Amino acid sequence: MKLKNLTYLTAVLLLTACGSEMPKPVPTSYATLTITKSDITLPLKYSASLKGTADVTIKPQVSGQLMEVCITEGQQVKKGDVLFRIDSRDAQLELESAEANLLAAQAQESSAKLEYESNKNLYEKGIVSKYMLDNAFNTYKQNKAAVAQAKAVADRARVNLGYCTIKSPVDGLIGSVPVFAGDQVSQVTYLTMVSGNAKMYAEFSVSETVMAETEEEGMTLADYPDVTFLFKNGNEYNRKGRITSVTGTVDKTTGSVTCKATFPNPDGILYSGIQGTVVIPIEVKEVMVVPQNAVVRLQDKSLVYKVGADSCAYSAIVTTVGFSNDRNLVITSGLEVGDVIVTDGANNVVEGQRVIF
């Protein structure tokens, strides 16, 4: 008798399993939220690369033998500090020659001036002709022009001599130095780069979509509050920056605009080439804020489950702002103040399911 009962029970179970699915346990209690409006700060995060506000490539202005390298890689320098010295002997001789020619030209100009003034007095007394006066005046003008030309040559020689001593044009940090004393250098020789790191740019790109959304909120990037720079390890730089530049055109390839945030760097902690993240806090007022786990992503749509008067959950398509913080989203359409939505467990809710809360 017991064996018959067991066989009968097994058959019933098999028929039940083959004919229909076993009912699954359905949760009947979910965390919910009543929609209100509030203020929220949302962080915009963008990958960024640091660059000195005055990164200057150093190349010679004259050719010659490099006599002295006065700096080392990574050295902090001030504007006007000597970086390199090029053999200046030829430049010194050219300057001395040019200055001698200038003195000779000035002497000839002085003689021509005296000759002209003498002829002018004689012409007024009727002793010399107008032709002689004009000829003396023209000679004086020619010598005066020769002085100006000789002075320009001397000035150029003096500038070239100055180019033999290469000085830093900015305060900054020395980059790589691929040359050595004794090398022959010319105008195309790369000597080093001075990264003007008293202030640093963090360059990053902002999508056209985000730009449009912020403009709808009546904001421009230039109006944003202080921004933060995060290193790759997640540590925060200890000084705040400001957005100082936004390009006026959208890159057709990337669909974005390039922005620059400027950070003070008095301690020299930041270097050109460092990669990190710029965090821009966006303050949004009087908006509907929901937890991220309340929004269900379905392909290109965002859904929330509203709890109706019958205590059942019904899906509603919502629109969200394209940026958020780590916990919350801003809803721009699809909900009204006073609506009740499912939060925790929203992914498990079935359309029309009764929700007890």
Secondary structure, 3 states (H helix, E strand, C coil): CHHHHHHHHHHHHHHHHHHCCCCCCCCCECCEEECCEEEEEEEEEEEEEEEEEEEEEECCCCCEEEEEECCCCCCEECCCCEEEEECCHHHHHHHHHHHHHHHHHHHHHHHHHHHHHHHHHHHHCCCCCHHHHHHHHHHHHHHHHHHHHHHHHHHHHHHHHHHCEEECCCCEEECCCCCCCCCEECCCCCCEEEEEEEEEEEEEEEEHHHHHHHHHCCCCHHHCCCEEEEECCCCECCCCEEEEEECCCCECCCCEEEEEEEEECCCCCCCCCCEEEEEEEEEEEEEEEEEHHHCEEECCEEEEEEECCCCEEEEEEEEECCCCCCCEEEEEECCCCCCEEECCCHHHCCCCCECEC
